[in-house]
Amino acid sequence: MNTFEKIYEVVKMIPCGRVASYGQVAAYAGNPRRSRVVGYALHVNPDPDAIPCYRVVTKDGGLSEAFAFGGENVQRELLLRDGVEFTQDGRVDMEKYRWRPNF
């Protein structure tokens, strides 16, 4: 399995109503120092319906200005539909919504 495939497998595990940071995804995919690679992989996501890349945010809960599937407004709308709330400064509350897998 190549790096992008590993990243996609991790992103598929993020449940509705939760988010993960680029660094988290990189770590769970096997290389915690490759958060930029996560961004590259998500930008070329081959199946956005099956790989919910909108659930990946910055470490401080910020949205991606370069969200490949419609921009940060679309990412925000998709997260709101998932039940994710935002702080007054427009970020995801990472304490409340960070995905914490049991592996």
N, C-alpha and C positions, 0 to 999 in steps of 0.2 A: 504494500500500500504506500503510495507516495505522500508527500507532505500535505498537499492540498486535500487529498482524500481523508487523511487523518483529521485535518481541521474540519472538514465537512461533517465527519462522523461525530465530533464533539459538539458542533453547533446544533446538529439534529437532536441532541440530548437535552438542550436547554428547554425547560418546560414553559408552557404558556404562563404568563404572569411573572416571569423571572428574566433577568439579564445576566450577561457575563461580560467581563472586560476582555479586550484583545489579549492582554497578558495572561489572563486565566485560560483562555482558549489555547493559546500557545503552550502553556504549561501542561494542560491536559492532553494536548496532541503530541507531547514528548519533547518540546524544546522551549523552555520559558523565556529565552532571549530572542524569540522570533515573532514578537507581536506585530511587527510591520508586515511580515509574511502573511499573517492572518488577514490583515487589511487587503493585501493583494489578492488573496484567495477569495475573499468575500466579494471583492469588486468584480470578479469574473465568475461568480456563482452560477453554475450551469442549471440549477433547478431551484429558484427562489421559493416555490411552493413547498418543497420538501426540506429545504435547508433555510431555516428562518434567520437569515443574517441580520435582520433588523433587531434581533435580541442581543447583539454585540455592541457595546458602548465603550467609551473611554473609561479609564480607571476611576475617574471622578464623576462618572455618570453622564458625561457629555455625549451628545449625538454626533454622528458623522456628517460633517459639511459635504463630504463627497459620497454620501450614501448613493450607491449605484442605481438604485431602483426608484428614483424620484426625488431625491434630496432629503434633507433632514426633516422637512415638514411631513413627508410621507412616513419616514421612520417614526416620528413622534405619533402620528395617527395610528400606525400599526401597534405600537406599544400601548397606547391608550385603549385600543380595542382588546388587548390582552389583559387589561386591568392594571397596568403599571401607571403609577402617578408620578408627577413631576414636582420638584421643589419650586419655590418662587423664582429662582434664578434659571429655571428651565432645564434642570438636570434631573436624572433619575436618582432617587434616594437609594444609594448602593447598600446602606445598612439594612434597609427593608426589602429590597428586591434582588439583591445579588444571589445568584444560583450557588447553592452549596451542595454539590453532589456527595454521595456517600461512598466514594471509592478512593 
